[in-house]
Amino acid sequence: MPEQTFEAVVGKLLDDNQGTRVLKFEYQGQFYWLKQAEKLTGAMRFLKQNPAKALQIEVETLAMLASKGAQVPKLMCSSAEYFVVADVGPTINGLMNDTGLSESEKIEILIDSAKALAKLHKLGLAHGRPALRDICWTQGQVYFIDFEASQNSKDITYQQRRDLLVYIHSLYRYLGPDHKMISPTIQAYRDAGGEAIWLDAKQWLASWQWIYRGLRLFKDIGGKDLRPMFWLFRHFRKVS
C-alpha cells in the first residue's frame, strides 16, 4: 500500500483526537506538532479569548515572524481549527532538568537562548512570553514557540522590555535565586545587542522599587511565580 500523504495523516489525527489540544506525531521519520483550537466550557467561554481567533492570531504571528527571519518552527499547514508545525527539539526548561547534560552544556544552551532573544529584538520583533518553556534548542539552534501571548497594540520597546522581564523571571523560576548560570546568561543577552532594552527595563523598574520591599517578605515563602519576582527586582538593583 502506498504511504499516506501528510495531509491524510493530519486528517486522521484530527478525526481520532477531537478535543485534544496539542499532539505530537511522526511522519517519514520527522516529528510534528498538531495544535487544535481550545474547547472552552462553562465560565471559560466568557472569560477567555475566542479559541478560533486565538489560534488564527498564533498562525498569523508565526508566518509574520518567519517572513522576517525569526527563529520559529516551520508552519506545515493550518485551518480555522488547527495548525501543524515541525518539531524543533526539547524546551529549555526540560533541558535544564536533563541529568545527562553537564553544567557547561547547560550554560551553553542558556547563552544560545539569550543571544537568540537579542537577535529577535534586533530584528525589531518581540515574542510576548519567552519563558524557558516557550524556547526550544536543538544542536545549537534556538527556536521560539507558542505565540498566543505575542504581539499586541503596545509599542515595540514595551514588548521587548516585557520579553526580557519574562525571560529573566523564568530563569529564576527554573534555576533558583543564586544559580551561577543566570548572570552569564543575562550578560550574553546584553552583549548580543540587548543592552538598550536591559537599560530600559532597569529604568522602568526603578519606579516600581517600592514593590521590592514588600516582595522581601515572600522571598522564602512565596509561590513559584512570586519568589522569582523578588529575585528579578534584586538583579536590577544589584547589577549595573
Secondary structure, DSSP 8 states (H G I E B T S, - for coil): -----HHHHHHHHHHH-TT-SEEEEEETTEEEEEEE-----TTHHHHS--HHHHHHHHHHHHHHHHHTT-----EEEE-SSEEEEE----BHHHHHT-TTS-HHHHHHHHHHHHHHHHHHHHTT---S---GGGEEEETTEEEE---TT---SS-HHHHHHHHHHHHHHHHHHHH-TT-TTHHHHHHHHIIIIIHHHHHHHHHHHHTTHHHHHHHGGGTTTS-TTHHHHHHHHHHHHH--
